[in-house]
Amino acid sequence: MYPKNNEREDAMPYSEPLPETRPISDLRTKLNEIEEHAQANGEPIVLTRNGKPSLVVMASDAYDARVADERFAAKLREAEIEAKYRQKTYSLEDSKSRIAQIRAAIGSRDA
């Protein structure tokens, strides 16, 4: 007997399921059904023309959430890269002390 996919050593790691695919003509004939499905699942629906992807339909809330997630991930990657190449980190006390020095210097300059 052959092993199941999740038991194979060379099996691909788990990934997201493929999005629903429908012909683009369904926009005209089954628009309400497509809208209900998109709202219920929150997943994109790929619309095809002549068997090739043409459009993607997605619920607005789900789209907004994905965009927010992508922005958060980009900011996280940016912070990780910055932390990797930063020469030195400063404690809160060091930062407060340095800000006090700068304020004192500015105050003495204006006097």
Order of alpha helices (4+ residues) and beta strands (2+ residues): beta-alpha-alpha-beta-beta-alpha-alpha
